[in-house]
Amino acid sequence: MKGRYVILLLSLAAIASVTVIQRRGARSHAISQPVSTPVEVTYIANEGFLIASGEQKVLVDALVREGVKPYPVPSSATRERLEKAQSPFDGVDLVLASHFHPDHFDPLAVAEHLANNPQARFISTRQSVEKLKTAFDRYEAIESRVTGLLPKEGERMSLTHGGINLQILNIHHGRNRPFENLGLLFEVGGRKFLHIGDSEASADDFKSYDLVKDKIDVAFIPYWYFMSDDWKRAIRQHLKPAQIIVMHLPVLSEKSEFIEKRGGWTKVFSDIKAEFPNAVIFEKEMDKTVISGQ
Ligand SMILES: [Zn+2]
């Protein structure tokens, strides 16, 4: 049967209002298009960002402590503001983590933020939630605001919190490294953002999600996607974002043979920008870009 999404209600106790959207064919379901307002995207570290517009705020992959070398982590001042939910990280509605790896998620950093910000809800994989349960001794205090999800590949789950629509996709982390990894598609300020975590999904994998119909405004894409023809095809044909933010860059002063062979970071960045003029590359913590309103 071509042509529609089927929406099923999930009745898991811990999940307030999660829907599974099973794609059955070509016609996308109607999502209302609110008038957009300017959205500020602030780079924190590695794949960590704050996306904010008016009252709506989302943190993705930002609550990190030790991380994984050679990838940057938040400075201690920024980390403190993140965990204490202090400006500009106050009033965050959704705290998202693509997966449980320590360069994307620290269970105690997430627990601190949730304890300090009663309006925040945490959404990630089931594996991340397990880590959170084990690590935080006052887990019952935040449990009702924690959700671990993993749709089947090609399917979506969706929920709304603080007026923000979120769809969760299953975007694999490499067939030989099968950690649960989410694609996070959310609307802030009337704009659509897609963060794909540590995706290694191919052009064909993305094709099954039909994301072109979602009309993505901004896609957060790890740098390795700009280094293979299949992955570049995935961006051009199956994501087609209006704007790209390149992420998962290591500390640029760290020596990398892989990058040296390609002429160094300056050359790699200018090649990316030549092929994708809509790409933004952040190099400094708290750098930001504004997605203008309509
Ligand atoms: Zn990872």
Boltz pocket constraint, residues with backbone or C-beta under 6 A from the ligand:
constraints:
  - pocket:
      binder: B
      contacts: [[A, 99], [A, 101], [A, 173], [A, 198]]
      max_distance: 6.0
